[in-house]
C-alpha cells in the first residue's frame, strides 16, 4: 500500500476504533517514553506537558512537583488571572448575573465555558484544573439547562473550585444547598405534598454510594430533603413549610425527622452519604478511571477508598496515594484523550497563547469543542461526560481531531490566538539535515518519542519526500502540515 495522508488517517482511525491505542500488539505500540515516569505523570496530571513544565518537573523530581501542584495557592498564576478578567460573569453570583443579563441569557454559560478552556490551556495550576474538571463532571450540572442561567457560574466557584482540594463531604453539602444543583435536579419544586425523587435518586446513585439503594431509600430520602429549595432572590433557601416529616431509614441513616425545620437532618444525611464506604469506593474508582485506566486495578480502588475514609473525605491524601502508586506507574498507554484534552494539549504543546485582547479566539475554541461534542459542561444527562476510550475513539472523531490539529498548526483557525513568529523554529531550534530527522525531532518535541518508521513515511508522503531526503527550500510550505500530521499520530492521542 502506498502511504499517504489519507491512508495514514484511515489506518490510525481504524486502530483507534479497534482500541489498539490502549492495547496494541507489541510491534505497533506507540513509543511514548515508557520508562519516563515524569512524562507519564504530566500526561495525566496536566492538560498536556510543555517544555517548561517538563523541565520544571525534571528539576524538582516527581514528588516535589506533586507537592507543589497540590498547594496551588503558592503558584503564581497572574497571567491566567488577567485573562479571566475578560470574562467577568464566568463565576459571578446569581445577583450579579441577574443585574447584567436578560433572563435565561446564555452569555453566563459561554463565559464559564471559555474560562474553563482558558484555565486548562494556560493556568500554571494544572493539577488543580484537572481535578476541578473531575469534580465538575462528578457533581455535574449541565449547561445550557433550564433555570440555571444565573447560578451555574457561582456553582463552579462556590462548590467545585472552592472544595477541589478540600473535603468531599464539604463539597457535597454545598452542592446540596446550591440553586444550580437544586434547579437542575428538580429539588426546588419538591414539596411535602409531592416530594420530587429526582435529586434524592441522583444524590445516591451518581454522587455517592452508587446502585446499592432500593426504592424505599429513594422515597425516604426525597421526603427528608423536602424544604431544600431556591428563594425569590435566586439563592438557596430552606422552606420549613415544604418539609415532609416522618421517620426515615436510608442506607443505615435513621432519623425521627419529626421537626418542621428538617435542614439539619437533611445535612446529617448528606454527611452520612459522603462518609459511606460505598461512596469511598465510588470516588476511588472514578478517580482511577480518570487518572489510571478505563478498567482500573481493584487493588488500587480498595486502597484509595480506605485512604479517603481514613482522612475524613479529604481529597489531597487520595490524590497523593494515587499518583505515587505502583498501579499508576504501570498504567502507561491505558488512557486516551477526550476531544477537549486533545485540543488543549495541542494548544499547549504548540506554544499558542490567548488573544492579545478580547476573547474571539476563546470563542472559536469553544465552538470547535461544541462541534466535537465535548465543550465544557455540555453533557445533558446528570451522569457527566463518560471517560473511556470506547466513547471517544471513532473514525469521525479522529478526523475532527486531525482538522483541529491542522487549523492550529497553520494558524488558519482561530486566527486570534497568539503564536510563535517561527513555529517550526520554536519546536525544532536546530534543523536536522533530512526530512526523516525533522519528523523525528518534531515527534520527540511534540509527543516525547519518534514515530514508527511507517508513520514517518506516511507523514512525509504529504511533502513527497523520503526519510533521507535533504531538507530544502520547500520546508517552509510543508512545515505546518508536517507538524499537524505528527500530532495526528496515535501516540499523541494518549493521555
C-alpha positions as CSV (number, residue, x, y, z in Angstrom):
1,X,0.0,0.0,0.0
2,X,1.2,3.5,-0.8
3,X,1.3,5.5,2.4
4,X,-0.4,8.9,2.1
5,X,-2.1,11.3,4.5
6,X,-5.4,9.6,3.6
7,X,-4.1,6.1,4.3
8,X,-2.4,7.2,7.4
9,X,-5.6,8.8,8.8
10,X,-7.7,5.8,7.7
11,X,-5.3,3.3,9.3
12,X,-5.0,5.3,12.5
13,X,-8.7,5.8,12.8
14,X,-9.2,2.0,12.4
15,X,-6.7,1.4,15.1
16,X,-8.4,3.9,17.4
17,X,-11.8,2.3,16.8
18,X,-10.4,-1.1,17.5
19,X,-9.0,0.0,20.8
20,X,-5.4,-0.6,19.6
21,X,-4.2,2.7,21.1
22,X,-4.9,1.3,24.5
23,X,-3.8,-2.3,24.0
24,X,-1.8,-2.6,20.8
25,X,0.4,-5.5,19.7
26,X,4.0,-5.1,20.8
27,X,5.2,-4.2,17.3
28,X,2.6,-1.4,16.9
29,X,2.6,0.1,20.4
30,X,3.2,3.8,20.3
31,X,6.6,4.7,21.8
32,X,5.8,7.3,24.4
33,X,8.8,7.1,26.7
34,X,7.5,4.1,28.7
35,X,10.5,4.5,31.1
36,X,9.9,8.2,31.8
37,X,7.8,8.5,34.9
38,X,7.8,12.3,34.8
39,X,6.4,12.4,31.3
40,X,3.7,9.9,32.3
41,X,2.8,11.9,35.4
42,X,2.4,15.1,33.4
43,X,0.3,13.5,30.7
44,X,-2.2,12.5,33.4
45,X,-1.9,15.3,36.0
46,X,-1.9,18.2,33.5
47,X,-3.8,19.0,30.3
48,X,-0.6,18.5,28.3
49,X,3.0,18.8,29.0
50,X,5.1,21.8,27.7
51,X,8.9,22.0,27.6
52,X,8.8,24.4,30.6
53,X,6.6,22.1,32.7
54,X,8.7,19.1,31.8
55,X,11.9,20.9,32.7
56,X,10.4,22.1,36.0
57,X,9.2,18.5,36.9
58,X,12.6,17.1,36.0
59,X,14.3,19.7,38.1
60,X,12.1,19.2,41.1
61,X,11.5,15.4,40.7
62,X,8.0,13.8,40.7
63,X,7.4,14.0,44.5
64,X,8.3,17.7,44.8
65,X,6.4,18.6,41.6
66,X,3.4,16.8,43.0
67,X,3.8,18.7,46.3
68,X,4.0,22.0,44.5
69,X,0.9,21.3,42.4
70,X,-1.1,20.2,45.5
71,X,-0.5,23.7,47.0
72,X,-1.9,25.8,44.2
73,X,-2.2,29.0,46.2
74,X,1.6,29.1,46.2
75,X,1.8,29.1,42.4
76,X,1.8,32.4,40.7
77,X,-1.0,32.4,38.1
78,X,-1.2,36.1,37.4
79,X,-1.2,35.8,33.6
80,X,-4.2,33.4,33.6
81,X,-5.9,35.5,36.2
82,X,-5.5,38.5,34.0
83,X,-7.0,36.7,31.1
84,X,-10.0,35.6,33.2
85,X,-10.8,39.3,33.9
86,X,-12.0,39.4,30.3
87,X,-14.8,37.0,31.4
88,X,-16.3,38.8,34.4
89,X,-19.5,36.7,34.5
90,X,-17.8,33.3,34.4
91,X,-18.0,32.8,38.2
92,X,-20.3,35.7,39.1
93,X,-23.0,35.5,41.8
94,X,-26.6,35.0,40.8
95,X,-27.4,38.6,41.8
96,X,-24.6,39.9,39.5
97,X,-25.7,37.8,36.6
98,X,-29.3,38.9,37.0
99,X,-28.3,42.5,37.1
100,X,-26.3,42.3,33.9
101,X,-28.1,39.8,31.7
102,X,-31.6,39.3,30.3
103,X,-33.4,36.4,31.9
104,X,-32.3,33.0,30.5
105,X,-29.4,34.5,28.6
106,X,-26.7,32.0,27.6
107,X,-23.9,34.6,28.0
108,X,-23.0,33.5,31.5
109,X,-22.8,29.8,30.3
110,X,-20.4,30.9,27.5
111,X,-18.2,32.9,29.7
112,X,-17.9,30.0,32.2
113,X,-17.1,27.6,29.4
114,X,-14.5,29.9,27.9
115,X,-12.9,30.4,31.4
116,X,-12.7,26.6,31.8
117,X,-10.9,26.4,28.4
118,X,-8.5,29.3,29.3
119,X,-7.6,27.7,32.7
120,X,-7.0,24.3,31.2
121,X,-4.8,25.8,28.4
122,X,-2.8,28.5,30.3
123,X,-3.1,28.1,34.1
124,X,0.1,27.2,35.9
125,X,-2.0,25.3,38.4
126,X,-2.5,22.3,36.1
127,X,-3.3,19.6,38.7
128,X,-5.9,21.8,40.4
129,X,-7.6,22.3,37.0
130,X,-7.6,18.6,36.1
131,X,-9.1,17.7,39.5
132,X,-11.6,20.6,39.3
133,X,-12.8,19.3,35.9
134,X,-13.1,15.8,37.5
135,X,-15.4,17.2,40.3
136,X,-17.4,19.3,37.9
137,X,-18.1,16.1,35.9
138,X,-18.9,14.1,39.0
139,X,-21.3,16.7,40.6
140,X,-22.5,17.6,37.1
141,X,-24.9,20.4,36.3
142,X,-25.3,20.6,32.6
143,X,-25.3,23.9,30.6
144,X,-27.3,25.0,29.0
145,X,-30.2,23.6,31.1
146,X,-33.4,25.1,32.2
147,X,-33.3,27.6,35.1
148,X,-29.5,27.7,35.9
149,X,-28.7,30.7,33.7
150,X,-27.9,32.9,36.7
151,X,-26.4,30.3,39.1
152,X,-24.1,27.9,37.2
153,X,-21.0,30.1,37.3
154,X,-21.4,30.6,41.0
155,X,-21.8,26.9,41.5
156,X,-18.5,26.4,39.7
157,X,-16.8,28.9,42.1
158,X,-18.5,28.1,45.4
159,X,-19.0,24.4,45.2
160,X,-16.5,22.9,42.7
161,X,-13.4,25.2,42.8
162,X,-13.8,26.1,46.5
163,X,-13.5,22.4,47.5
164,X,-11.4,20.9,44.7
165,X,-8.6,20.1,47.1
166,X,-10.7,20.1,50.2
167,X,-13.1,17.5,51.7
168,X,-15.7,15.8,49.6
169,X,-18.2,16.0,52.5
170,X,-18.0,19.8,52.4
171,X,-18.4,19.9,48.6
172,X,-21.4,17.6,48.7
173,X,-23.1,19.7,51.4
174,X,-22.6,22.9,49.4
175,X,-23.8,21.2,46.2
176,X,-27.0,20.1,48.1
177,X,-27.6,23.8,49.1
178,X,-26.8,25.5,45.8
179,X,-29.5,26.8,43.5
180,X,-27.9,25.4,40.4
181,X,-28.0,21.8,41.7
182,X,-31.4,22.2,43.3
183,X,-32.8,23.6,40.0
184,X,-31.0,21.1,37.6
185,X,-32.3,18.1,39.5
186,X,-35.8,19.5,40.3
187,X,-35.3,19.7,44.1
188,X,-36.5,23.3,44.2
189,X,-40.0,22.1,43.2
190,X,-40.2,19.3,45.8
191,X,-42.9,19.8,48.5
192,X,-44.2,17.7,51.4
193,X,-47.4,17.0,49.4
194,X,-45.4,16.0,46.3
195,X,-41.8,15.0,47.1
196,X,-39.7,15.0,43.9
197,X,-37.4,12.0,43.8
198,X,-35.0,13.1,41.1
199,X,-32.3,14.8,43.3
200,X,-32.6,12.1,46.0
201,X,-32.0,9.4,43.5
202,X,-29.1,11.0,41.8
203,X,-27.5,12.1,45.1
204,X,-27.2,8.4,46.0
205,X,-26.7,6.8,42.6
206,X,-24.4,9.3,40.9
207,X,-22.9,11.5,43.6
208,X,-22.2,9.0,46.4
209,X,-23.0,5.3,47.1
210,X,-24.0,4.0,43.6
211,X,-26.6,1.4,42.9
212,X,-26.9,0.0,46.4
213,X,-30.2,1.6,47.3
214,X,-33.8,0.5,46.9
215,X,-37.0,2.4,46.2
216,X,-37.8,2.8,49.8
217,X,-34.5,4.6,50.3
218,X,-35.3,6.9,47.4
219,X,-38.8,7.7,48.9
220,X,-37.4,8.3,52.4
221,X,-34.6,10.5,51.0
222,X,-37.0,12.5,48.9
223,X,-39.1,13.2,51.9
224,X,-36.2,14.1,54.1
225,X,-34.8,16.5,51.5
226,X,-38.0,18.5,51.1
227,X,-37.5,22.1,52.2
228,X,-34.2,22.5,50.4
229,X,-35.2,25.0,47.7
230,X,-34.4,28.3,45.9
231,X,-35.8,31.6,47.1
232,X,-37.1,34.6,45.1
233,X,-33.6,36.1,45.1
234,X,-32.3,33.1,43.2
235,X,-30.2,32.0,46.2
236,X,-30.5,28.8,48.3
237,X,-33.3,28.9,50.9
238,X,-34.7,26.5,53.4
239,X,-38.6,26.5,53.5
240,X,-39.8,24.6,56.5
241,X,-43.4,24.8,55.2
242,X,-42.4,22.4,52.4
243,X,-40.7,19.8,54.6
244,X,-42.3,16.4,55.0
245,X,-41.8,14.9,58.4
246,X,-41.8,11.2,59.4
247,X,-39.2,8.6,60.4
248,X,-36.7,7.7,57.7
249,X,-34.3,4.7,57.3
250,X,-31.9,5.2,54.4
251,X,-28.8,3.0,53.9
252,X,-28.1,2.9,57.6
253,X,-29.1,6.5,58.3
254,X,-32.0,6.5,60.8
255,X,-33.7,9.7,61.9
256,X,-37.1,10.6,63.6
257,X,-37.4,13.6,61.2
258,X,-40.2,14.9,63.5
259,X,-39.5,18.6,63.3
260,X,-40.8,21.0,60.7
261,X,-37.3,22.5,60.2
262,X,-35.6,19.5,58.8
263,X,-32.5,21.2,57.4
264,X,-30.1,19.8,60.0
265,X,-31.5,16.3,59.5
266,X,-31.0,16.6,55.7
267,X,-27.4,17.8,56.1
268,X,-26.7,14.9,58.5
269,X,-28.0,12.5,55.8
270,X,-25.7,14.2,53.2
271,X,-22.8,13.8,55.6
272,X,-23.7,10.1,56.1
273,X,-23.6,9.5,52.4
274,X,-20.3,11.4,51.9
275,X,-18.6,9.1,54.6
276,X,-20.3,5.9,53.5
277,X,-17.8,3.1,52.5
278,X,-19.7,2.7,49.2
279,X,-19.1,6.4,48.4
280,X,-15.4,5.9,49.2
281,X,-15.3,3.2,46.5
282,X,-17.3,5.3,44.1
283,X,-14.9,8.2,44.4
284,X,-11.9,6.0,44.3
285,X,-13.0,4.2,41.2
286,X,-13.9,7.3,39.3
287,X,-10.6,8.9,40.2
288,X,-8.8,5.8,38.9
289,X,-10.8,5.8,35.7
290,X,-9.9,9.4,35.2
291,X,-6.2,9.1,36.0
292,X,-5.2,5.5,35.7
293,X,-7.2,3.2,33.3
294,X,-10.6,2.6,31.9
295,X,-10.7,-0.6,33.9
296,X,-8.6,0.3,36.9
297,X,-7.0,-2.3,39.2
298,X,-9.2,-3.4,42.1
299,X,-6.3,-3.3,44.4
300,X,-5.8,0.5,43.9
301,X,-9.5,1.2,44.2
302,X,-9.6,-0.6,47.6
303,X,-6.5,1.2,48.8
304,X,-7.7,4.7,47.8
305,X,-11.1,4.1,49.3
306,X,-9.5,3.4,52.6
307,X,-7.3,6.5,52.3
308,X,-10.5,8.5,51.7
309,X,-12.2,7.1,54.8
310,X,-9.1,7.4,57.0
311,X,-8.8,11.1,56.1
312,X,-12.4,12.1,56.6
313,X,-13.1,12.5,52.9
314,X,-10.1,14.8,52.3
315,X,-9.1,14.5,48.6
316,X,-5.4,15.5,48.7
317,X,-4.3,12.4,50.5
318,X,-6.2,10.3,48.0
319,X,-4.6,12.1,45.0
320,X,-1.1,11.7,46.6
321,X,-1.7,8.0,47.1
322,X,-3.0,7.6,43.5
323,X,-0.1,9.4,41.8
324,X,2.6,7.7,43.8
325,X,1.1,4.2,43.4
326,X,2.7,1.3,41.5
327,X,-0.5,0.9,39.6
328,X,-0.4,4.4,38.3
329,X,3.3,4.0,37.3
330,X,2.3,0.9,35.3
331,X,-0.6,2.5,33.5
332,X,1.2,4.0,30.6
333,X,-0.8,3.7,27.3
334,X,-4.0,2.8,29.2
335,X,-6.0,6.1,28.6
336,X,-6.8,8.2,25.6
337,X,-7.5,11.9,25.5
338,X,-11.0,13.3,25.1
339,X,-11.6,15.8,22.4
340,X,-11.3,18.6,25.0
341,X,-8.0,17.2,26.2
342,X,-6.6,16.8,22.7
343,X,-7.4,20.4,21.7
344,X,-5.9,21.8,24.9
345,X,-2.8,19.6,24.7
346,X,-2.3,20.8,21.1
347,X,-2.6,24.5,22.1
348,X,-0.1,23.8,25.0
349,X,2.5,21.8,23.0
350,X,2.5,24.3,20.1
351,X,3.1,27.2,22.5
352,X,-0.1,29.0,21.4
353,X,-1.3,31.9,23.6
354,X,-4.6,33.6,24.2
355,X,-5.9,36.6,22.2
356,X,-3.9,39.7,22.8
357,X,-7.2,41.4,23.7
358,X,-10.8,40.2,23.7
359,X,-11.9,36.6,23.6
360,X,-12.7,35.8,20.0
361,X,-10.0,33.1,19.9
362,X,-11.6,31.5,23.0
363,X,-15.0,31.8,21.3
364,X,-13.6,29.8,18.4
365,X,-12.0,27.1,20.6
366,X,-15.3,26.8,22.5
367,X,-17.3,26.4,19.3
368,X,-14.9,23.8,18.0
369,X,-15.5,21.8,21.1
370,X,-19.2,22.1,20.7
371,X,-18.9,20.6,17.3
372,X,-16.7,17.8,18.8
373,X,-19.4,17.0,21.4
374,X,-17.1,17.8,24.3
375,X,-17.5,21.5,25.2
376,X,-17.3,22.2,29.0
377,X,-20.5,21.1,30.8
378,X,-22.5,20.4,27.6
379,X,-23.5,16.9,28.5
380,X,-27.2,16.8,29.0
381,X,-27.7,13.8,31.4
382,X,-26.7,14.2,35.1
383,X,-24.0,11.5,34.9
384,X,-21.4,13.7,33.3
385,X,-19.2,13.1,30.3
386,X,-18.0,9.4,30.0
387,X,-14.2,9.0,30.3
388,X,-13.5,5.8,28.5
389,X,-11.9,5.1,25.1
390,X,-15.0,3.5,23.6
391,X,-16.9,6.7,23.7
392,X,-14.3,9.0,22.1
393,X,-12.4,6.7,19.7
394,X,-14.1,6.6,16.3
395,X,-13.1,7.5,12.7
396,X,-15.3,10.6,12.6
397,X,-13.9,11.9,16.0
398,X,-10.4,11.2,14.8
399,X,-10.9,13.1,11.6
400,X,-12.2,16.1,13.6
401,X,-9.1,16.0,15.7
402,X,-6.9,15.9,12.6
403,X,-8.7,19.0,11.2
404,X,-8.2,20.9,14.5
405,X,-4.5,20.0,14.5
406,X,-4.1,21.4,11.0
407,X,-6.1,24.5,11.8
408,X,-4.0,25.2,14.9
409,X,-0.6,24.3,13.2
410,X,-1.3,26.5,10.2
411,X,-2.9,29.4,12.2
412,X,-6.0,29.2,10.0
413,X,-8.4,28.9,12.9
414,X,-8.7,30.5,15.3
415,X,-6.6,33.3,13.9
416,X,-6.8,35.4,17.1
417,X,-4.6,33.1,19.2
418,X,-1.0,34.4,19.6
419,X,1.7,32.1,18.2
420,X,5.5,32.0,17.8
421,X,6.7,34.1,14.9
422,X,8.5,31.0,13.7
423,X,6.5,28.0,14.8
424,X,8.8,25.4,13.4
425,X,11.9,27.1,14.8
426,X,10.3,27.2,18.2
427,X,9.7,23.5,18.1
428,X,12.9,22.4,16.5
429,X,15.5,25.2,17.0
430,X,18.3,23.3,15.1
431,X,17.0,21.8,11.9
432,X,18.2,18.2,11.1
433,X,19.7,17.6,7.6
434,X,17.0,15.3,6.4
435,X,13.2,15.2,6.4
436,X,13.2,12.0,8.3
437,X,15.3,13.6,11.0
438,X,12.9,16.5,11.1
439,X,9.9,14.3,11.7
440,X,11.8,12.5,14.4
441,X,12.7,15.8,16.0
442,X,9.1,17.0,15.8
443,X,7.8,13.8,17.3
444,X,10.2,13.9,20.2
445,X,9.3,17.5,20.9
446,X,5.5,17.2,20.5
447,X,4.9,13.7,21.7
448,X,8.0,12.5,23.5
449,X,9.4,9.8,21.2
450,X,10.0,9.2,17.5
451,X,7.2,7.8,15.3
452,X,7.3,4.2,13.9
453,X,9.0,4.2,10.6
454,X,5.8,3.5,8.6
455,X,4.2,6.6,10.3
456,X,7.2,8.7,9.4
457,X,7.0,7.7,5.8
458,X,3.2,8.5,5.8
459,X,3.8,11.9,7.2
460,X,6.5,12.6,4.6
461,X,4.3,11.4,1.7
462,X,2.4,14.7,2.0
463,X,5.5,16.6,1.1
464,X,6.5,13.9,-1.5
465,X,9.7,13.3,0.5
466,X,11.6,10.3,1.7
467,X,13.2,10.0,5.2
468,X,16.6,10.5,3.7
469,X,15.5,13.5,1.5
470,X,17.7,16.5,2.4
471,X,15.8,19.5,4.0
472,X,15.3,22.1,1.2
473,X,13.6,25.4,0.4
474,X,10.2,23.7,0.3
475,X,10.3,23.2,4.0
476,X,8.6,26.4,4.9
477,X,5.5,25.5,2.9
478,X,5.5,21.9,4.2
479,X,6.2,22.6,7.9
480,X,2.6,23.3,9.2
481,X,1.4,20.1,7.5
482,X,4.2,18.0,8.9
483,X,3.5,19.4,12.4
484,X,-0.2,18.6,12.1
485,X,0.5,15.1,10.9
486,X,2.8,14.4,13.8
487,X,0.0,15.5,16.1
488,X,-2.3,13.1,14.3
489,X,-0.2,10.1,15.4
490,X,-1.9,7.6,17.7
491,X,0.7,8.3,20.4
492,X,-0.5,11.9,20.7
493,X,-4.0,10.7,21.4
494,X,-2.7,9.0,24.6
495,X,-3.4,10.7,27.9
